[in-house]
Structure formats: structure tokens, C-alpha cells
Amino acid sequence: MGITITDELLWAILKDELSDAEANALVWQALGYVWDEAQSCWQTDLVAPEWQQDYPEPPDFIASRPATVKLTRSIPAPYKQLLKEELGFAGYSINELVPRKTRRATMTNWLLAYRRSQQY
């Protein structure tokens, strides 16, 4: 992956300081999606078969509940609490619990799990 996933970057996703497009692009890149400028299409050679099958083009995780559910289910059980354990994220307040923010939290947790898996 060409970008370093820092805590600051993850907090920017949680705080909605990073655009939806940028947040999505981070997850897409980690999943293995690569934009081919020459052919104007997505290359999926590095994408896991279960993602290639359901999403031949990378999904918008902010807009797509099914894609976010799939992302959640792909987080290994030992990494489900990384938002709390590594970032100290206590969650959103009741008035902030909207799909857009909870999907950003899912994306952030998935990126934490990805980062952790890359360290071993």
C-alpha cells in the first residue's frame, strides 16, 4: 500500500475531516483496487475473490450499507475493538449516530485491522 495509515489519518476519517472520496480511496487501495489510467478502468488482480465477485468496481462505503456490512464482517474477531483499544475512540454521541458517521467508523476500524495485519 502506498500510503501510511497513521492515527492522525484515521482520526481525520472519524472527525469527517477527510472527504468521502479520500476515505473510500484508502479502503479501496488496501483492498487491492488499482485505477488504470491508460485503460480507464479498475484493475482487480490484487483484490480478494470475494470482493471481486460482489464488487468488480470498488463500492462507495459511505453510501452502500451492504458494502459496509461486508467490510464489518471481514474484520477478524480479535480486531473488532481496535477503535477503542488503539485510538481510544469512545463512539459517537446519540445525536451523531447517523449512517454516514457509523460507516466512517466501520471504515476506520477496518483500516486499523488492515494496519495491524500488515505489521505481522
N, C-alpha and C positions, 0 to 999 in steps of 0.2 A: 504494500500500500504506500502511495507516495506522500501521504500526509501523516504527521504525528498527531495522535489523538491525545490531547492534553486535557487536564482538568478544566482549564480556562475555556477551551473549546466546548467541552461538554456542558459547562455552566451556561455558556452563550446559547446553546440549544434550549436548555431548560428555561432560561430567562427570556426567551424569544428575542434574543439579540442577533441571532443568525437567521437569515432568511430561510423560508421553507425549501427553496431550491438548493441552497447550500447544505442544509441539514440532510435533505434527501440524497444529495450527491455524495456525501460522506458514507452513508449506508450503502448506496449503490456500489461505490468503489470497493468497500470492504466485502461486499457480496461477490465481487468479481466482474461487475458490468463495466465495459470499456466502450466509450464512444469512438467510433472510427470515422474521423473527419473525411477521409478520402472517399469512403463509400456511403457516408451519411446514414449510418445505422449502428445499432448496438451490437458489439461482439460479446458473446456469452460463453466463450470457450472455458473461462475460469469460473463460471457460475455453477453452483451445485445443481445436479439434475432436478431436484425437487423445486428449485426456484425457476430453472429454465422452463420446466413444463408449465407451471402456473403463470409465470411472468416472463415471456420471451423478451419483453421490454421492461425496464425497471419500473416498479409501481410508485405512485405518489403516496408515501406512507402517511402523510398528513390527511389526505383526502379519502384514503381507502381503508375502511375498517377491516376487511378480510386480509389485506396485506399486513396490517399491523398485528392482527391476531396470529398470523403465520410467523411474524417476526418474534412475537412474545413466546410462542411455543418452541421456537428454535433456540431460545436461551437455555443453556444447560442448568439443571436444578441448583447446583452449587453457586451459580452466578446470579440467581434471581434477586438477591438483596444488595447487589453492588451499588445501587444508587445511595442507599443508606450507609453501607459499610465503607465505601471508598470516598464518596462525595459528602456524606453527612446530610443528604437531602431528606428532609422530613416529609416531603409531599406538598401538594398544593392545598390551600385553604378551600373550604366548601364553595365559596363563590368563584373560585378559579377552576373548579372541576368541569371543564368543557372538553369535548373530544379532541380538539386541536392540541391542547396542552397535555392531556394524558397520552396522546400519541407521540408527542415530543419526548415525554418521559420514557416511553417504551423504546423509542429510537436511541435515547441516551443510554438506557440500561443495556440495550443490545450492543452498542458501541463499547461500553465498559467490558462486557463479556468477551467481545471480539479482542479488545486490547489485552485482556487478561490471558486469553487463549494464545495470543501471539507471543506472550512472554515466556511460555513454557515449551 
